[in-house]
């Protein structure tokens, strides 16, 4: 079975691009278009998901809140934040203390694959 990744982004083009990249890299990808839906998907998963890749700014629930909620349930989950905006102080703190990483949009297929590979190597 492929390694699972929970991928969350409210931009359909980025969500689809990222899903294809990760599937081609050998990962099983579960997607959601915002944080609220990602929590619903996460609650229904049978297989634990060790890596969360999430956009930071999304309607209904952003990536920081989503990451906090999932990390409370699965402290070992590795998180990769995506954003087209510069990293805020809150995000920098989350990355430094939570072991998360940050990938700036736009990103290449190779940089996304490398970040997920790195997250798996740290789990």
Secondary structure, 3 states (H helix, E strand, C coil): CCEEEEEECCCHHHHHHHHHHHHHCCEEEEEECCHHHHHHHHHHCCCCCCEEEEECCCCCCCHHHHHHHHHHHCCCCEEEEEECCCCCHHHHHHHHHHCCEEEECCCCHHHHHHHHHHHHHHC
